[in-house]
Amino acid sequence: QVQLVESGGGSVQAGGSLRLSCAASGYDYTRMYMAWFRQSPGKAREGVACISPGGVTTTYPDSVKGRFTISRDNAKNTVYLQMNNLKPEDTAMYYCAARSSRYFSGGLHPSDYADWGQGTQVTVSS
């Protein structure tokens, strides 16, 4: 059974940093695209970072580019999201997601991802 467990969320002031982690189990993690999404009340789920199975290719939207960094440790089956210079508009529930690399070359559309974690809350105060 596929399982994704996020951790590392919390409350910080604007300009601060947080590092989220997502531990994966139940499948061949090294063949999976991994991504981070976020969702705040009343808004659609938004992709904030994607990383290829080997960790070579990453994708970010303009809203977080230069501030967020996704990385993965395939030996630990874990993906990370380093978030720097956080802004109040980054406040949201953050979710980890996984998708097989078969017939997929990465992206940030929520509908492309089949497996999701339970989420971890990030709150940024001004």
Salt bridges, closest charged atoms under 4 A:
ASP28 OD2 - ARG31 NE 2.86
GLU46 OE1 - ARG38 NE 2.83
ASP62 OD1 - LYS65 NZ 3.43
ASP90 OD1 - ARG38 NH1 2.80
ASP90 OD2 - ARG67 NH1 2.73
